[in-house]
């Protein structure tokens, strides 16, 4: 009887970590956007810390996720994203000494490459987890946003953290959608297993 109970217990979701990861990234990005629009745009030292911190956080997040998914050696796109995000954080710190237009160019280049890396990661995960369409869209949109930021940086208008916040907001949205979609997918699979 005990053996039967164990056999019929629903298996732990293989995507449990991924859901928590996506929700955490959503929460961070959403908080970053709120602070960027409400406080940081008028407090330059805080804006500078946040601008350096955003790619640094992305590097840390990619590192942790890759470690939970077999290591950086098995996740080349996340390895590249990790390295490029660290270099971006350093480049932003240097660009802040020049101008916000330079910072926007750095963010644009980073958004383009990190979008491609994110898209590659999502495509690679499709077979294992499914429900990666939002991450694929996010990666593609990030790459396009990078081009837009570079073009904006070349213009004469003043720029600041508020010009980067929409990019982070879209990222937060896609992370939330991905987490919710995985939760729905797991619930459906759980229902099928219970019915069978």
Residue, then its C-alpha position, 0 to 999 in steps of 0.5 A: x500500500x505504501x509503495x502504491x502511494x509513493x508511485x502515484x504521487x506527482x513527480x516534482x516539476x523539472x521546471x520548478x527552478x526555471x519558474x523561480x528563476x523567471x519570477x526572481x528576474x521579473x521581480x528584480x527588473x520590475x523593482x529596477x524600473x520603478x526606482x529608475x522612473x521614480x527616484x533615480x532619474x533625478x538622483x545621478x549617483x543612484x542612477x549610476x549605481x543602478x546602471x552598473x548594477x543591471x548588467x552585473x545582476x544579469x551576469x550573476x543571474x546567468x551564472x546561477x541559472x547555468x550552474x543549476x542547469x549543468x554548468x557554464x561548460x554545457x550552456x555556451x550561450x549563458x557562458x557568453x552572456x555571463x562574460x559579456x554582461x560582466x564586460x558591460x558592467x565595467x564598460x558602463x562604469x567607464x562610460x559614465x565618466x564620459x556621457x549618458x549618450x556613451x552609456x546608452x551606446x554600451x547598453x544598446x550593444x549589450x542589449x543586442x548581444x544579450x538578446x541573441x544569447x537569450x534567444x539561443x538559450x531559450x531555443x536550447x531549452x524548448x525540448x526540455x521545458x517547452x513554453x519558451x516562446x516568450x523568452x524567444x520573443x524577449x531575446x529578439x526584441x532585446x536585439x532590436x531594442x539594442x539597435x534603437x538605443x544606439x540610434x537614440x544615443x546618436x541623437x541630440x536629445x538628452x538621455x538618462x536612465x529613464x531611456x533604458x527603463x522601458x527596455x528593463x520593463x519589457x524584460x520584466x514582462x517577458x520573464x513574468x509571462x514565461x514563469x506563468x506559462x511554465x506554471x500553467x504548462x506544469x499544471x496541465x501536465x499534472x492534471x494529465x498524470x492524475x487523470x491517467 
